[in-house]
């Protein structure tokens, strides 16, 4: 099964010239990568250039979206605008937006609804902020956080096709730390999400919906996470715009 490799540029690089160099790297390697689906998610200001450079073997995504097409909201971007720029995917509810911009569960729910209505494929990010020494996937506190995030996100939403969206499990404490979640724990957390999906929607949807892992993915560990049979790929953060690390990752994907 093809797996998703989603590259979240976050707020980088600092110039269009640097962005173009990174897009050229993706264009060069994507032709050689047959087993995986590459999704490039740069800042808004680089989306037009990305569309022209990354090539047909890469898909384009956005880091955020507003929940109405026609509304006077300074600084936001609408679903219609993203579709005009050929963006097919949108990251929703990333932990950095939850923390720094106080993005609420209600906002995430509205964004999820508008993506599904507009034909954009949301990448819904969920995950616990921290873990105490004895916490694990079986801990009540961890389950509570995960299930509450899912309950709020899917309020008033019915999913019938597994291809409509992706769920990204991102333990917040692992993002940018250089210390990814333990492989066995990632497997258990993905199974926990599928457990929730089966009870909220159906067993069939729970088995087929794409669930990926994000949090300190790099060239050294990406293949290990891609081998997790319960998972459908990875969400790459900081390494997406580090040219040396990115080339190492893409070389790994050719093997």
N, C-alpha and C positions, 0 to 999 in steps of 0.2 A: 504493500500500500504506500502510495506517495505520502510524504509527511510535509507539514508546513514548517518553513523556516521564516519567521517574521522578524524583520530587522527594524527596530524602533530607533530612529536617529535622535529622538528627544530634541533638545535645543542646540543641535550641532549639525554641520560645522558652522564656523563663523562667517564664511563667505561663499558666494555663488561659485567662485573659481574652485574652491575646495570641494564643494558639493558635486560639481561636474566630474572631478577626478574620481570621486567615489562611485558615481553612477557609471563611469567608464569601466571601473573594475567589475561591477555587477554585469555589465553588458558583455565583457570579455569572458567571464567564467560561466555565466548562465547557460550559454550554448553547450557547455560540456556537462552540465548537471542534469541528469535525466530522471533521477529517482525522487526528487523533491520539488515542492512548489515554493518558490521564493517570492516573498511579499516585502516590498520596500516601502517604508513609512517615514518619509522625510518631513521637515517642517513645511507648513503651507507655502512659504515663499519660494520653495524649490520644486513644488509639485509640477509646474509646467515644464521645467527643464528635465525633470526626471522622466516625464511622459515621453519626451523626445529621444532620450538617451538609453534608458535601461534595456530596451529590446523587448521582443514579443515573449520571451521565456520568463520574464519577471512580471509580477502583478504589483499594482500600486495601491497604497493605503494612506489614510490620514490619521493624525494623532488625536483628533477630536471633531465634534460636529455639534451644531446647535439643533434644537428639536423642532424648529419651524423653518419653512422655506421663505416665507414672507413675514418679516417682523423686524422692527427697528431696534437692533441690538448691536451697538458699536463693538467692533473687534471680533465678532463671531463669523462663522462660515456656515452656509446652509448645505443641506443634503444635495440640492440641485447643483450648487456650485461644484461640489466634490465630484458629482457624476460627470459634469462637463469637463473636468480635468482628468477623467478616466480613472478615478479612484474607485476601487471595488470593495475595499475593506476599511473599517474604522475602529481604532482602539477606543474602547469605552471603559470608564471607571478605573483608569490606571491609578495606582496608589499615590503617585506624586501629585496628581490632580486632586485626589481626595484630601491629601495632607496640606498642600500649599495653597490650593484654591478653594478649599472647603466644599468640594463637590459632594453633594448629598446623595443618599440612596434614591430619593425622589427624582433628582436630575438624571441619574444613571438610568432609571426606569424609563423616563421620557426619551432619552437618547436612544435607548434600545428599541423602543417602540417606533421611533421615527426612522431608524435605520431599516428595520424590517419592512415598514410600510413603503420606504423609498427604494427598496431593492439593493441597499448597501449591506454588506456582510459585517456585522459587528464582531469584534474580538473583545469579549467581556472579561475584564481582569478581576480576579478575586483572590483573597489570601489573608492570612493572619499577620498582624503587625509584629508580634514577638512570640517567643515560646519560652516558658519557664523550664528549669532544668529537667523536670520529669515529664514534660508535655510530649505528646505524640499524636498521631492520627486518631488514636482511640480515646483521647482525652475529651471530656465533656466540653471544656472551654474552647478547644480548637474546633470541634464539630459545631458548636453554637455560633461561632463567628462565621464559619463557612456557610452554614445553612441560612443564617439570617441575611447574609449578603445575597444569596441566591433567591430567597423568598422575596426580598424587596425588589431585586432586579427584574424578576419575571412576574411581578404583580400585574394582573390583567392581560397577560400575554399567553398565547397558545402557539406552540411550536409543532409543526407537522412534518417538516423536512429537516433532516440532520445537516443538510448543506447550507441552511439559513444562517448559521452563526458558528463561532468558535468560542470556547471558554479557555481562558489562560489562567492556570493556577500559578500565582506569584507570591510566595511568602515574602512579605515586605522586608523582613530582616535579612533576607538573602540578596536583595537587589543592591548591586554596586559594592557588595561586601567582599567579593572574591571567594565567598564560602557558600556554594550552592547547597540546596537541600539534599539530604541523603537519598540515594537512588531508591532504596526500598520504601522510604517514607513518601517519596513522590508517587510511586506506584499505588500506595495505600490511599493517598489523598485523591488521586484521580479516580480510584475505585469508589471512594466516598462520594465524590461528585456524581458519579454514574448512579450510585444508590439513590441520591436525591432526585435525579432526573427521571429515574424509573418510576418513582412514586408520584412525581409531579406531572409527568407526561405519559411515557410508556416504556416498557422494557426494550422495545425495538429502537426507539429514539435514543435511549440511554446507551445502548451498545454501539450505535453508529455515529453519534455526535462527536465532533473533533474536540479533544481536550489536550492542550499543550502545556508545557512547563516553561516558566521564565524565572531568572534570578541567577546572575553571575555565570552565564553561559559563555564559554570561550573555546578556542581551538583545541585545548587539552581535554575538555569534557563533553563537547557537543555530540560526538558519536555515541557515547555511553547513554546520554539522555534520549537520543533518537532510537536506540535499541529497545527502549521500554515499550513492550507490546501493548500495554494499556493506554499509552499516550499517542498523540497524533502529530508531535513535532515540538518545536521550541520557539520561544520569544527571546530574541537577542537584543540587549540594550547597548551598553557602552562600547562593546566591540564593533558595533555596526559602523562607526565612523572613525575607528582607529585603523588606518589603511593596512598596516603591517599585520595586525591581528585578523582583520577581515580577510585578507588574502590567504592567511593560514586556514581560516575556517572554510573558505570556499574550496581550497585545495583538498581539504578533508572530505568535502561533500562529493567530490569527483570520484573518489575511490570506490 
